[in-house]
Every structure is written in structure tokens, then in C-alpha cells.
């Protein structure tokens, strides 16, 4: 295998894997209509979109070529695929409109083989935590290519099992049901968004923060903060401002603008946390202004990770419980 092939992290919707596709966003632009990534970026800039670091991500995705490798992060695992090269554009799956055809490594039953993150080096596992949609993993070529050789020679990996697949399927089902309940108001959290603020406050406290829900209408102009949180240790101090939105559909850039407008004496990390969806334009605007976004699925991931530690009243309000289950082979 030649080491001139690129290895690229692509945060593609998991639903595209079964069709041997890796997808990227920018649903308003068909990458296939352009001759180069530079042309795409020029088009977006001409339409008033400031790209900054997004230029590199667009370039990496657009320039994926035959036999390059893509790494798709899924829950607690990665899936590896070899680029076939054909590009396409299809609406209907958010963040997967621009597509490249990929041959994923699959088991004898046709299911994509998952490599647990726990099997990866600490460096690679940490890199996967970057929130960039597209990123180079060429620094980990030697490590990843070992897995590729095993997959191409044996078509299987010993740590991928039916038991693990069934477990992950149940977890995913639980998280989807929880997100649906949050979005559609089917929990007994306090109304008006206050119950969601209490939930986020408790999650922050479980992460070691001292968190407070701020009084409403205390800020000048459009600036607004729902939760302030601080965490201190002997060598660092972290301060956070959070806007919490209980939305059923899209969350607009209004929450981002509320955080941008804050007049702060000291630096704070700023987060918009929402049950809704956030489109690429709003995410780019937030990124350009140093605002972090945690939308629906990411919020539910956080709740799931800390679920066992949540207080009993909050679990009851969420209407959720984790019980031991038998997974038959």
C-alpha cells in the first residue's frame, strides 16, 4: 500500500454507511458543480459566507480520491472505508448532502465492521474528539493502516461481535427515544425551558462545575445568559456562559448573537445548548465568533454518558430508566 493515500476523518451521518456513502453538509451548494475547492469557497464567499477554517475542510472533502481512506466516527467506535471516487449530491439527509462513494470494510453478513475506540491509541482517540466535520488523520497513518491490512486480509476483526452490535443498537434506540421526548415535550421537565436549564445545570455540576441559573432580563441589549458555570483547580480556571434553547425545529443564530453581545470583563467559554437542529450557516457563524454549539444528538450523548449519576427526580422527569437486559446471540 502506498503512503500517498490520505486518511480523512469524515463526520458523516451513520445512515449513509449502509449505502457505501460518506457525506458532508453544505446542502445549499452542490460540490459536483465546481471544478475545484477554491471555486466552491469563492462561491460561498461571494454569497456572504465567511469560511475561515472551513476552507480546509471543504478542500479535504472535495479532494478525496480513489483509494484514500475515510474514518467515520460512530458511537464508541470507528468505521473505515476506502474511497471509490464517485461524487454525488442528494438532499434529504442533513449534513450528508454532498457525498462520495466509499467501500466500507464489512463482515460476512454485510455489516460495516466497527473498531472500538478503546482499541485505538490515546492520540488517535483524542483526535476523534475534535468537533471539526472534516479533519486529516494522516498523522496516524501507521496505526490505521495496520487495521486496514487486517480488514483486507481477513475481512473480520476479532473485537467486533454480534453482542456488541446488539448492545449499541439498543443504546442508539434509547437515545433516539430520549431526544424525541425532549424535543416534543413528552417529559415532565418544568415548562418554559426552565426544566431543560435545570438539566443542563446538573450535567455541568457532574462535570465538576459550580453552576447557576441566571435571573431573566438582567442583561443589556440582546445579550443574555441562562447559565454561568465555573470550575477551578490548582493550575487552571474555566468560566462558561450557556444559552439553553428548548426547540423542536431549527435553532437560529439568535442564541449565538445573544452570547456575542455580552460585555465581559474576563474570558468565558460560550455555549449554545439546544434540543433542536442547527444548520451549517449558524454553525459557521458561531465558529467564527468563538461560540460552541451542542445540538440535539450531542446533548443526548452527554445525558447518556452521565445518566447513572443524574438525580432520581431528573431521571423521573425524563421518563427514562436503564435496566439490565438479556442480549441473545
VORO-329394 format. One line per field, with one value per residue: x, y negated, z negated of N, C-alpha, C in turn. Coordinates in steps of 0.02 Angstrom, whole numbers. Layout:
nc1	(X,...) $
nc2	(Y,...) $
nc3	(Z,...) $
cac1	(X,...) $
cac2	(Y,...) $
cac3	(Z,...) $
cc1	(X,...) $
cc2	(Y,...) $
cc3	(Z,...) $
//
This chain:
nc1	(42,27,96,47,-86,-221,-286,-437,-541,-714,-861,-986,-1163,-1226,-1323,-1294,-1198,-1236,-1265,-1144,-1085,-1007,-1045,-1054,-1094,-1163,-1283,-1341,-1260,-1201,-1066,-1021,-1043,-935,-764,-656,-602,-569,-650,-775,-764,-746,-871,-956,-906,-936,-1070,-1084,-1039,-929,-786,-661,-581,-657,-626,-517,-578,-677,-593,-521,-623,-675,-566,-547,-494,-490,-454,-407,-427,-566,-620,-752,-831,-927,-1042,-940,-845,-757,-776,-703,-671,-639,-609,-705,-721,-822,-925,-1071,-1231,-1362,-1516,-1599,-1543,-1481,-1327,-1267,-1274,-1182,-1084,-975,-933,-898,-809,-847,-769,-830,-917,-950,-1085,-1120,-1121,-1052,-890,-850,-727,-682,-663,-589,-488,-399,-252,-206,-181,-247,-378,-404,-394,-509,-605,-611,-715,-724,-794,-729,-568,-390,-311,-187,-74,-86,-63,18,-35,-172,-163,-126,-243,-316,-247,-271,-410,-424,-361,-421,-555,-624,-628,-567,-620,-744,-911,-1065,-1136,-1090,-1136,-1276,-1292,-1253,-1351,-1467,-1433,-1427,-1561,-1621,-1568,-1619,-1756,-1758,-1715,-1821,-1925,-1882,-1879,-2013,-2083,-2123,-2081,-2080,-2014,-1995,-2093,-2074,-1940,-1865,-1850,-1763,-1650,-1621,-1584,-1468,-1390,-1369,-1297,-1180,-1134,-1104,-993,-902,-916,-964,-1121,-1245,-1411,-1460,-1548,-1687,-1690,-1589,-1484,-1408,-1466,-1470,-1402,-1384,-1383,-1412,-1358,-1221,-1060,-923,-761,-628,-457,-296,-211,-280,-420,-587,-717,-887,-1017,-1185,-1312,-1470,-1582,-1743,-1798,-1900,-1883,-1770,-1634,-1600,-1479,-1496,-1474,-1336,-1301,-1346,-1252,-1134,-1153,-1127,-1050,-904,-795,-695,-626,-741,-789,-909,-1069,-1199,-1332,-1445,-1602,-1641,-1607,-1461,-1414,-1289,-1248,-1274,-1192,-1066,-1062,-1064,-942,-849,-857,-813,-904,-972,-1067,-1194,-1300,-1458,-1428,-1298,-1318,-1401,-1310,-1223,-1309,-1334,-1206,-1188,-1296,-1319,-1277,-1362,-1485,-1619,-1748,-1734,-1712,-1836,-1918,-1872,-1922,-1853,-1758,-1625,-1608,-1550,-1527,-1559,-1460,-1483,-1388) $
nc2	(60,-109,-253,-374,-393,-480,-495,-527,-603,-596,-662,-590,-563,-422,-346,-339,-244,-112,-119,-132,-261,-417,-567,-748,-913,-1071,-1092,-1186,-1200,-1119,-1024,-953,-1031,-1110,-1144,-1146,-1153,-1281,-1356,-1326,-1383,-1517,-1542,-1527,-1629,-1740,-1740,-1793,-1717,-1687,-1592,-1549,-1431,-1333,-1322,-1234,-1114,-1096,-1085,-966,-870,-885,-848,-714,-559,-412,-264,-331,-340,-343,-387,-354,-416,-330,-281,-257,-197,-170,-171,-108,-155,-135,-251,-262,-357,-417,-558,-638,-720,-741,-787,-779,-707,-778,-863,-775,-797,-826,-706,-562,-411,-261,-114,-22,74,231,360,539,542,426,310,155,154,120,33,28,-121,-109,-25,-99,-205,-323,-449,-450,-423,-539,-634,-607,-669,-800,-930,-960,-939,-882,-816,-795,-638,-594,-593,-481,-374,-254,-180,-165,-100,28,85,80,170,290,296,307,427,525,495,481,427,467,407,359,395,490,474,348,267,279,225,93,55,56,-46,-155,-161,-194,-323,-393,-388,-461,-587,-619,-629,-739,-841,-846,-880,-780,-743,-768,-880,-1045,-1175,-1302,-1303,-1307,-1186,-1116,-1195,-1169,-1035,-1045,-1121,-1028,-930,-1001,-1019,-888,-875,-940,-1076,-1230,-1287,-1407,-1461,-1599,-1751,-1811,-1932,-2018,-2070,-2193,-2262,-2142,-2042,-1892,-1767,-1605,-1510,-1517,-1454,-1390,-1318,-1269,-1227,-1180,-1226,-1289,-1386,-1388,-1468,-1480,-1528,-1495,-1473,-1408,-1317,-1261,-1186,-1131,-1125,-1202,-1288,-1454,-1584,-1674,-1644,-1632,-1763,-1826,-1784,-1834,-1969,-1995,-2091,-2064,-2054,-1962,-1822,-1703,-1536,-1503,-1436,-1370,-1272,-1158,-1075,-1068,-1072,-1131,-1231,-1231,-1362,-1437,-1367,-1394,-1533,-1539,-1474,-1562,-1663,-1613,-1537,-1393,-1250,-1141,-1027,-937,-783,-776,-831,-732,-626,-671,-672,-534,-481,-529,-478,-381,-452,-557,-645,-564,-627,-700,-597,-536,-638,-644,-527,-410,-258,-147,21,187,300,450,505,599,715) $
nc3	(0,43,-35,6,2,-68,-235,-306,-424,-428,-475,-445,-420,-503,-442,-308,-289,-262,-129,-69,-67,-104,-183,-179,-235,-188,-114,-29,79,220,229,339,448,466,513,428,256,221,306,253,124,161,218,105,23,102,83,-40,-147,-275,-282,-340,-438,-383,-250,-234,-271,-173,-63,-92,-89,41,117,95,156,263,176,64,-115,-226,-388,-488,-625,-746,-876,-1010,-929,-772,-593,-447,-281,-104,20,166,262,344,348,279,258,149,82,-78,-185,-323,-337,-253,-120,-12,64,64,142,57,13,-115,-244,-277,-371,-354,-349,-290,-364,-416,-486,-650,-740,-902,-997,-1111,-1077,-1007,-991,-1119,-1067,-940,-979,-1053,-951,-880,-953,-917,-858,-726,-563,-455,-449,-441,-461,-438,-517,-591,-511,-509,-615,-580,-457,-490,-539,-421,-338,-406,-393,-254,-230,-311,-321,-437,-610,-768,-882,-852,-877,-878,-995,-1041,-938,-951,-1077,-1055,-966,-1046,-1135,-1048,-1008,-1130,-1150,-1041,-1069,-1187,-1143,-1057,-1151,-1226,-1129,-1086,-1199,-1286,-1410,-1590,-1628,-1695,-1624,-1493,-1465,-1578,-1646,-1562,-1576,-1711,-1697,-1615,-1701,-1806,-1737,-1708,-1837,-1870,-1792,-1865,-1882,-1962,-1953,-1901,-1876,-1789,-1829,-1734,-1601,-1643,-1575,-1466,-1309,-1178,-1235,-1329,-1455,-1509,-1597,-1707,-1737,-1831,-1849,-1946,-1971,-2041,-1938,-1838,-1775,-1730,-1646,-1602,-1493,-1457,-1339,-1337,-1239,-1211,-1084,-947,-810,-700,-775,-774,-729,-829,-966,-965,-934,-1049,-1143,-1086,-1105,-1236,-1361,-1430,-1571,-1595,-1504,-1442,-1404,-1282,-1255,-1155,-1192,-1136,-1106,-978,-798,-711,-580,-446,-414,-530,-619,-564,-580,-719,-747,-691,-782,-900,-973,-1045,-992,-1047,-993,-975,-959,-1011,-1137,-1193,-1193,-1292,-1403,-1410,-1440,-1569,-1634,-1738,-1848,-1864,-1962,-2052,-2041,-1919,-1826,-1834,-1786,-1655,-1614,-1594,-1605,-1640,-1618,-1661,-1526,-1432,-1302,-1173,-1073) $
cac1	(0,66,79,24,-158,-239,-334,-477,-599,-774,-918,-1042,-1221,-1219,-1373,-1267,-1148,-1264,-1265,-1075,-1077,-987,-1075,-1034,-1151,-1168,-1338,-1360,-1211,-1183,-995,-1009,-1049,-875,-703,-606,-623,-562,-710,-830,-753,-759,-944,-984,-885,-974,-1138,-1083,-1021,-859,-769,-604,-554,-698,-595,-477,-622,-706,-539,-505,-677,-681,-508,-544,-484,-494,-408,-399,-465,-606,-636,-817,-844,-993,-1042,-885,-809,-746,-784,-654,-692,-593,-644,-713,-706,-880,-956,-1142,-1265,-1432,-1548,-1641,-1510,-1444,-1255,-1244,-1297,-1126,-1067,-925,-946,-846,-817,-832,-749,-889,-910,-980,-1157,-1130,-1123,-988,-853,-835,-667,-694,-615,-546,-432,-356,-202,-233,-177,-299,-442,-411,-406,-579,-649,-616,-782,-723,-829,-679,-500,-339,-285,-125,-25,-96,-62,47,-81,-233,-151,-124,-312,-338,-217,-308,-477,-420,-337,-465,-625,-653,-585,-588,-655,-811,-952,-1137,-1158,-1076,-1180,-1343,-1289,-1251,-1416,-1512,-1413,-1448,-1633,-1636,-1551,-1667,-1819,-1749,-1714,-1889,-1964,-1861,-1899,-2086,-2114,-2156,-2055,-2114,-1971,-2033,-2107,-2043,-1868,-1829,-1832,-1703,-1595,-1603,-1549,-1401,-1354,-1348,-1244,-1120,-1110,-1073,-928,-858,-927,-1013,-1165,-1301,-1459,-1463,-1613,-1704,-1693,-1539,-1431,-1424,-1470,-1494,-1359,-1421,-1352,-1457,-1320,-1150,-1027,-851,-725,-560,-412,-233,-172,-321,-486,-629,-781,-930,-1084,-1225,-1380,-1507,-1641,-1787,-1828,-1922,-1855,-1704,-1613,-1571,-1418,-1513,-1440,-1266,-1295,-1354,-1188,-1084,-1166,-1110,-992,-873,-731,-648,-646,-783,-810,-980,-1102,-1271,-1353,-1514,-1632,-1656,-1555,-1426,-1390,-1218,-1235,-1271,-1132,-1008,-1064,-1043,-871,-812,-860,-790,-960,-979,-1136,-1213,-1368,-1496,-1397,-1240,-1346,-1423,-1249,-1199,-1356,-1324,-1142,-1194,-1364,-1318,-1262,-1415,-1528,-1679,-1804,-1724,-1724,-1908,-1945,-1855,-1960,-1804,-1726,-1582,-1617,-1512,-1564,-1527,-1449,-1472,-1346) $
cac2	(0,-171,-301,-437,-398,-520,-468,-585,-597,-625,-652,-576,-531,-349,-314,-332,-191,-52,-130,-143,-333,-463,-631,-810,-959,-1123,-1072,-1238,-1202,-1054,-1025,-923,-1082,-1152,-1111,-1145,-1177,-1354,-1383,-1320,-1434,-1582,-1547,-1538,-1696,-1788,-1741,-1823,-1668,-1689,-1522,-1540,-1364,-1289,-1313,-1173,-1057,-1089,-1062,-896,-828,-889,-817,-642,-524,-340,-228,-365,-308,-386,-362,-379,-403,-311,-277,-221,-157,-200,-128,-128,-143,-153,-294,-239,-416,-448,-610,-649,-771,-720,-817,-734,-688,-836,-855,-722,-813,-815,-636,-525,-339,-230,-43,-10,142,262,430,587,528,363,253,120,176,66,40,-10,-175,-86,11,-147,-239,-381,-506,-446,-430,-610,-672,-596,-712,-865,-939,-975,-889,-850,-829,-748,-589,-568,-584,-415,-329,-189,-144,-149,-54,95,109,89,233,345,299,330,496,573,472,478,408,511,372,341,452,482,447,276,233,276,178,25,42,38,-112,-205,-166,-231,-393,-422,-397,-515,-650,-631,-651,-807,-887,-850,-898,-721,-733,-811,-936,-1107,-1207,-1366,-1297,-1306,-1117,-1098,-1230,-1130,-975,-1064,-1140,-968,-898,-1040,-1004,-821,-884,-974,-1148,-1263,-1316,-1447,-1485,-1672,-1784,-1833,-2004,-2055,-2094,-2250,-2246,-2075,-1993,-1851,-1705,-1565,-1477,-1530,-1399,-1397,-1260,-1288,-1178,-1215,-1253,-1320,-1410,-1388,-1503,-1463,-1557,-1448,-1487,-1345,-1325,-1202,-1196,-1072,-1127,-1232,-1342,-1506,-1616,-1723,-1624,-1649,-1836,-1844,-1773,-1880,-2037,-2001,-2131,-2025,-2078,-1907,-1775,-1646,-1492,-1516,-1378,-1364,-1203,-1157,-1011,-1073,-1064,-1192,-1223,-1245,-1434,-1458,-1337,-1431,-1598,-1528,-1457,-1623,-1708,-1578,-1508,-1320,-1226,-1072,-1018,-878,-718,-784,-840,-667,-588,-694,-646,-462,-468,-546,-459,-347,-499,-607,-637,-525,-668,-716,-536,-526,-689,-624,-466,-362,-213,-97,85,243,337,508,500,667,717) $
cac3	(0,47,-87,34,-7,-127,-282,-324,-468,-399,-520,-401,-451,-505,-399,-241,-287,-230,-56,-48,-53,-157,-166,-211,-234,-137,-72,19,133,249,244,404,500,467,535,376,190,222,338,203,72,191,225,39,1,141,56,-107,-199,-295,-290,-385,-440,-344,-184,-234,-274,-107,-18,-107,-66,113,149,83,219,261,131,0,-169,-269,-454,-508,-697,-769,-949,-1042,-879,-706,-535,-396,-212,-50,67,235,303,374,307,293,216,139,24,-118,-247,-345,-344,-209,-52,34,49,102,135,16,0,-186,-260,-307,-390,-308,-345,-255,-410,-422,-545,-697,-781,-964,-1012,-1166,-1047,-973,-1032,-1154,-1023,-890,-1013,-1069,-890,-860,-993,-885,-832,-655,-523,-412,-475,-419,-510,-410,-571,-621,-454,-526,-658,-544,-402,-519,-538,-351,-314,-437,-364,-185,-228,-346,-317,-504,-666,-823,-935,-831,-894,-874,-1059,-1043,-890,-980,-1132,-1027,-935,-1100,-1160,-999,-1012,-1191,-1141,-993,-1104,-1235,-1106,-1035,-1209,-1243,-1076,-1080,-1262,-1316,-1477,-1640,-1647,-1703,-1560,-1480,-1456,-1642,-1663,-1524,-1609,-1771,-1674,-1593,-1761,-1842,-1697,-1719,-1905,-1867,-1760,-1913,-1882,-2004,-1902,-1925,-1827,-1797,-1825,-1667,-1585,-1682,-1531,-1423,-1238,-1162,-1270,-1377,-1478,-1550,-1650,-1714,-1771,-1841,-1876,-1963,-2001,-2058,-1882,-1786,-1793,-1670,-1655,-1547,-1484,-1419,-1317,-1331,-1198,-1204,-1018,-911,-743,-695,-819,-731,-755,-882,-1029,-955,-939,-1119,-1177,-1058,-1129,-1307,-1379,-1485,-1598,-1588,-1452,-1458,-1350,-1270,-1225,-1142,-1201,-1112,-1085,-907,-748,-695,-511,-434,-415,-600,-648,-540,-613,-789,-746,-677,-840,-960,-1009,-1037,-983,-1064,-971,-994,-969,-1055,-1204,-1218,-1208,-1357,-1453,-1417,-1474,-1640,-1656,-1802,-1901,-1871,-2021,-2040,-2014,-1848,-1787,-1832,-1741,-1587,-1597,-1567,-1652,-1609,-1652,-1632,-1475,-1403,-1231,-1147,-1014) $
cc1	(44,45,60,-52,-172,-289,-371,-534,-658,-832,-982,-1101,-1215,-1267,-1348,-1220,-1173,-1264,-1196,-1063,-1051,-1012,-1048,-1093,-1151,-1223,-1360,-1314,-1196,-1109,-979,-1014,-985,-814,-650,-636,-619,-623,-770,-824,-767,-834,-976,-968,-925,-1046,-1139,-1066,-947,-836,-714,-580,-596,-669,-556,-521,-654,-654,-525,-560,-680,-625,-498,-541,-485,-437,-387,-441,-504,-620,-701,-827,-917,-988,-989,-844,-795,-760,-738,-681,-639,-633,-645,-704,-766,-913,-1030,-1170,-1339,-1458,-1586,-1610,-1464,-1371,-1228,-1262,-1242,-1093,-1010,-938,-884,-860,-797,-812,-805,-876,-948,-1055,-1172,-1136,-1053,-954,-833,-772,-677,-641,-567,-486,-382,-305,-235,-234,-233,-368,-456,-427,-480,-627,-654,-684,-783,-758,-781,-610,-452,-318,-221,-71,-30,-96,-38,-1,-143,-221,-144,-194,-335,-310,-254,-377,-476,-399,-388,-539,-659,-603,-612,-629,-724,-856,-1026,-1164,-1149,-1122,-1251,-1345,-1292,-1317,-1467,-1497,-1437,-1523,-1655,-1624,-1599,-1734,-1815,-1750,-1784,-1933,-1946,-1887,-1975,-2121,-2149,-2124,-2096,-2066,-2014,-2037,-2069,-1968,-1830,-1808,-1770,-1642,-1573,-1564,-1477,-1359,-1328,-1293,-1178,-1091,-1077,-1004,-879,-865,-972,-1057,-1223,-1346,-1470,-1536,-1625,-1704,-1646,-1486,-1456,-1427,-1498,-1455,-1399,-1381,-1402,-1420,-1248,-1120,-952,-822,-653,-521,-346,-197,-215,-387,-527,-696,-823,-996,-1123,-1293,-1414,-1571,-1679,-1826,-1847,-1892,-1784,-1694,-1576,-1508,-1432,-1476,-1366,-1256,-1303,-1289,-1134,-1091,-1147,-1047,-960,-806,-676,-673,-689,-790,-885,-1011,-1176,-1288,-1427,-1537,-1644,-1598,-1523,-1396,-1318,-1203,-1229,-1209,-1069,-1004,-1041,-968,-828,-808,-844,-845,-965,-1053,-1142,-1287,-1394,-1458,-1337,-1264,-1367,-1364,-1223,-1243,-1344,-1260,-1149,-1259,-1364,-1309,-1315,-1457,-1591,-1737,-1796,-1735,-1799,-1941,-1930,-1895,-1916,-1774,-1683,-1586,-1572,-1556,-1524,-1521,-1434,-1431,-1386) $
cc2	(-62,-219,-369,-444,-437,-482,-527,-567,-632,-610,-645,-547,-455,-314,-304,-272,-129,-57,-144,-215,-368,-532,-688,-857,-1007,-1105,-1123,-1240,-1130,-1057,-999,-973,-1123,-1110,-1106,-1169,-1253,-1387,-1380,-1374,-1504,-1595,-1562,-1607,-1750,-1793,-1761,-1776,-1671,-1619,-1509,-1467,-1314,-1276,-1248,-1111,-1044,-1059,-987,-850,-827,-849,-744,-605,-448,-310,-268,-329,-361,-350,-394,-364,-383,-302,-230,-179,-199,-148,-153,-110,-166,-191,-263,-296,-452,-497,-617,-700,-751,-756,-765,-711,-745,-818,-797,-734,-802,-749,-610,-450,-305,-155,-30,63,174,335,474,576,462,302,221,139,116,82,-3,-63,-154,-49,-35,-176,-300,-442,-507,-454,-503,-651,-665,-641,-783,-872,-958,-920,-849,-867,-776,-702,-558,-556,-514,-360,-259,-147,-121,-96,18,125,123,155,293,353,326,404,545,557,469,449,443,474,347,401,437,452,372,238,226,226,106,6,22,-31,-166,-215,-206,-305,-428,-435,-455,-582,-668,-657,-722,-857,-898,-864,-841,-701,-774,-863,-999,-1143,-1273,-1363,-1292,-1236,-1095,-1133,-1194,-1067,-992,-1086,-1079,-931,-935,-1026,-935,-824,-923,-1049,-1168,-1303,-1352,-1465,-1559,-1696,-1809,-1909,-2046,-2087,-2151,-2226,-2176,-2021,-1956,-1788,-1669,-1534,-1502,-1474,-1412,-1332,-1280,-1229,-1213,-1248,-1288,-1343,-1415,-1420,-1493,-1502,-1509,-1478,-1420,-1356,-1259,-1211,-1130,-1068,-1154,-1284,-1393,-1534,-1667,-1707,-1641,-1723,-1860,-1836,-1820,-1949,-2048,-2042,-2098,-2055,-2025,-1859,-1719,-1602,-1501,-1458,-1392,-1290,-1199,-1086,-1010,-1057,-1132,-1185,-1246,-1319,-1459,-1430,-1375,-1500,-1592,-1515,-1519,-1669,-1673,-1550,-1434,-1302,-1154,-1063,-949,-814,-722,-794,-773,-622,-606,-668,-571,-445,-479,-520,-428,-394,-553,-593,-599,-567,-685,-655,-524,-576,-673,-563,-411,-320,-163,-33,138,280,397,497,570,665,735) $
cc3	(0,-7,-60,29,-71,-170,-313,-370,-435,-447,-478,-440,-447,-458,-328,-233,-250,-155,-29,-25,-115,-137,-207,-202,-174,-87,-21,80,156,269,314,461,509,486,481,310,187,253,290,151,99,198,157,13,37,117,-18,-163,-213,-315,-341,-382,-400,-274,-181,-235,-206,-59,-29,-80,10,148,130,150,209,220,69,-52,-207,-334,-476,-583,-709,-844,-974,-993,-818,-653,-481,-328,-163,3,136,285,331,326,326,245,211,77,-15,-183,-268,-359,-303,-137,1,15,92,90,105,11,-72,-196,-302,-325,-341,-300,-311,-300,-416,-489,-587,-737,-844,-976,-1068,-1140,-1014,-1020,-1064,-1108,-971,-922,-1031,-1007,-867,-898,-965,-852,-758,-616,-480,-440,-450,-477,-484,-462,-602,-567,-475,-568,-619,-490,-427,-519,-467,-323,-342,-405,-293,-181,-256,-341,-384,-553,-728,-876,-914,-841,-886,-938,-1062,-996,-919,-1038,-1107,-995,-988,-1129,-1113,-1000,-1073,-1180,-1093,-1026,-1154,-1200,-1082,-1092,-1228,-1192,-1076,-1146,-1297,-1383,-1526,-1668,-1652,-1636,-1553,-1472,-1522,-1662,-1626,-1553,-1672,-1753,-1654,-1654,-1798,-1803,-1706,-1789,-1908,-1833,-1805,-1915,-1940,-1956,-1934,-1866,-1840,-1794,-1754,-1662,-1627,-1639,-1488,-1351,-1227,-1201,-1323,-1393,-1521,-1609,-1649,-1755,-1777,-1868,-1886,-1989,-2013,-2000,-1829,-1814,-1729,-1687,-1592,-1550,-1439,-1402,-1305,-1292,-1193,-1139,-986,-842,-744,-749,-776,-763,-810,-947,-1024,-964,-1011,-1158,-1152,-1090,-1202,-1317,-1441,-1506,-1591,-1534,-1480,-1395,-1343,-1231,-1212,-1146,-1185,-1097,-1010,-862,-734,-625,-503,-439,-486,-634,-627,-573,-685,-793,-736,-737,-906,-1003,-994,-1032,-1007,-1048,-990,-1010,-1016,-1128,-1234,-1233,-1277,-1413,-1465,-1455,-1549,-1671,-1725,-1861,-1910,-1933,-2003,-2014,-1940,-1804,-1780,-1784,-1668,-1565,-1570,-1623,-1612,-1649,-1621,-1582,-1452,-1327,-1204,-1083,-952) $
//
